[in-house]
Amino acid sequence: MTTLRVVALHSETVKDLRNGGRDANGQRPERQLSDGGGNPCRHCLDDIGAEEPMLVLAHRPFPAAQPYAEVGPLFLHAEACPRYAQETAVPAYLGKREAVLIRGYGADDRIVYGTGQSVAPKDIEAVSAKVLERPDIAYLHVRSASNNCYQFRIERG
């Protein structure tokens, strides 16, 4: 079976955004208070608690703009948090969700059609490993099943 590696946003990227850096739309992140209703931080890969300060920003999880390089909203803890370190385990916060969307991308950072599927959190590891067995898949995105928001990336371990 393929070994998986969960990849959260890099700490340097997050530090820059927390210090007023620009998002994918060239704007500074908005500072808000979380309602505690499922705002996952893409750095520590845990939900941001109610009334905790968070940043809301536009993110493009691709190295360059191109037709398949989607831009969408994401959340970060406004204050420092540790980067997700359990790279071989799916983050626990997903257990609170009904489903996620998994989608495969090629080495050219474009969607590989036929790989997108809605998956129950308990099945993420098995389904991801199966998709990553395909030689045309370079990595996967895990996204919100309801809003398509980027959550994190999965690579071969």
N, C-alpha and C positions, 0 to 999 in steps of 0.2 A: 504494500500500500504506500502511496506517496506521502511523504512527511510534509506537513504544512508549516508555514511561517506567517503569523499575523503581523501586519505592518501598520502601526499607528502613525499619525503625522510626526514629522521629525521635530525634535526639541528646538532647533535653531529657527525653523519656520514659525513655530508657535511663539517663541520669545520675541521675534521680530513683530508679529501681529499684536502681541500684548503691549509692545512698546510703541504702538502707533503706526506700524507698517501698513502698507496698502494691500487690499485683497485682490482677487481676480478681476474685479471691476474698477480697480484703481481707487477704491474708497477705504477710509479707515474703518475698522470694525465698530459696530454699534455695541454699546454696553447696556445690558438689560439685567433684570433679576429673573431667574428661572422660576417657572411656576411649579417645578417638580414633576411635571407631567410627561417626562420622557425626552429630555434634552441631553443626548449623550455627548460628552466631551470627546473629540477625535484625537486627543493626545493621551489621556489616561484610560480611555475607553470604559468610562463609567458614567452613569447618569449624574447630571448636575442637580443637586438637591434644591428643594423649594427655598426661595428667597436668597439663594447664592448668586453672586454676580457672575455673569457670563458674557462672552463676546459672541455676536452673531455677525457672520461675514460670508461673502461669496468665495467659493473655492473651486478651482479647476484641478482635479487630481491627475493631471497629465503634464508631461514636460513641455509641450508646446501647443499652441492653438491649431486646431484642424477641425474638420466637420464633426468628428466623433468625440471631441474633447468637451464634454458637458461641463457647464458651470452651474453650481447650485449652492444653496445655503448650508452652513454647518455651524455648530456651537463649540465653544471652548470655555473651560474655566477661565474667568478673568484673572484669577490669581494663580500662582505657581502650583503645578501638580506634577507628579512623576509620570514619565512616559510609560505606556503599557509595556511591561517587561516579560509577560508570560507568552512569548511568541508562538509557542506550540499549542496553545489552548485558545478556544473561542471565548471572547469576553463574557463574563457572567451577566452583564446587563441585558444581553440578547434573550436570556431566559424569560424576561418579562414581556417579550414581543410574541405575537402569534406567528409571524413569518418574516423572512427577509428575502430580498432579491439577490441572486448570485448571477453574475455575468462575466463571461470570459473575454479576454482581450489578447490580440496577437502582439508580436514583437514590434509592430508598427503602431501600437497604441490605439488600434481600432477594434470595435466590437467584432467578435466572431459570432456570426448569426447561428442560432440554434443552441447557444449555450445558456441563454437567460432563462432562469426558472425561479419560481417562488418556493422557498424551502422552510420547513419548520426549524427552529433553532437547534433542536436535538439532532437534526440531520445535516447540519452545515459541514461538519468535518468529513463525513462520508461522501456527500455529494461533491464537495470541493476537491477532494482527493481524486474522485472519479473523473471530473472535468479536467483536472491538471495532468491526467495520464495522456491526454491528447497532445501530440507534439506541436500543434499549431497554437496552443494556448500558452502565453507567456506569464499571465497572472490573472487574478480574479478581482472584481470589486464586490464587496458586500454593501448592499444599499437597502434603504427602507423600502419595504414592500408596498407601503401605502403612498409614500411621497417621492420615492426614487432618490432620496438624499444619500449621498456618499457616506458610508460608515468607516470602512477601512479596506485595506488591500490584503489579499492572500497570495502568497508566492510558494513555490516549492521550497522545502526546508533544506 
